[in-house]
């Protein structure tokens, strides 16, 4: 962002740009951690009797709080669509 753009930007627009940049950085970091977790599991599995899943090593906050509550409207729509494509 150039100095002119910065001076012409409203505080709200600037805040949105910063939030977008932070979200992108978090996504990149998360991707790197997921890759590291997967690599660790792939290196360990040949030496174990029972293979591990990447989530067995550690879970991210959003993985451990996974909700099992299903939205009935979405569930009904998904079932309707799958019935169209599955032969019975």
C-alpha positions in Angstrom: 0.0 0.0 0.0 1.5 3.3 -1.0 1.6 6.3 1.2 -1.0 8.1 -1.0 -3.4 5.1 -0.7 -2.9 5.0 3.0 -3.8 8.7 3.4 -6.8 8.3 1.1 -8.1 5.2 3.0 -10.8 5.5 5.6 -10.1 3.9 9.0 -12.8 1.3 8.3 -11.3 0.3 5.0 -7.8 0.2 6.5 -9.0 -2.0 9.3 -10.7 -4.4 6.7 -7.4 -4.6 4.8 -5.4 -5.4 8.0 -8.0 -8.0 9.0 -7.8 -9.6 5.5 -4.0 -9.7 5.7 -4.1 -11.3 9.2 -6.6 -13.9 8.0 -4.3 -14.8 5.1 -1.3 -15.1 7.4 -3.2 -17.3 9.8 -4.3 -19.5 6.9 -0.7 -19.9 5.7 0.5 -20.7 9.1 -2.3 -23.3 9.6 -1.4 -24.9 6.3 2.2 -25.2 7.4 1.3 -26.8 10.7 -1.1 -29.3 9.0 1.7 -30.3 6.6 4.1 -30.8 9.5 1.6 -32.8 11.4 0.9 -35.0 8.3 4.7 -35.5 7.7 5.3 -36.5 11.3 2.5 -39.1 11.1 3.8 -40.5 7.8 7.3 -40.8 9.3 6.0 -42.6 12.5 3.4 -45.0 10.9 5.9 -47.5 9.4 7.3 -48.1 12.9 4.0 -48.5 14.7 1.7 -51.5 15.0 -1.4 -49.4 14.9 -1.2 -46.5 12.4 -1.9 -43.0 13.6 -4.1 -40.3 12.0 -2.8 -36.7 11.9 -5.4 -35.7 14.5 -4.1 -38.3 16.9 -0.9 -36.2 17.3 -2.7 -33.0 18.1 -5.9 -31.2 17.2 -6.4 -27.6 16.3 -8.9 -25.7 18.3 -11.6 -25.9 15.6 -11.1 -29.6 15.2 -11.6 -30.4 18.9 -14.7 -28.3 19.1 -16.3 -29.9 16.1 -20.0 -29.7 16.5 -22.1 -32.8 15.8 -25.3 -30.8 15.6 -26.7 -31.0 12.1 -28.8 -28.2 10.6 -32.0 -30.1 9.6 -32.7 -27.9 6.6 -29.2 -28.5 5.2 -29.4 -32.2 6.0 -32.8 -32.6 4.3 -31.5 -30.8 1.2 -28.3 -33.0 1.1 -30.4 -36.1 1.4 -32.7 -35.0 -1.4 -29.8 -34.3 -3.7 -28.1 -37.6 -2.9 -31.3 -39.5 -3.6 -31.4 -38.1 -7.1 -27.9 -39.3 -7.9 -27.9 -42.7 -6.1 -29.6 -45.6 -7.8 -31.9 -47.5 -5.4 
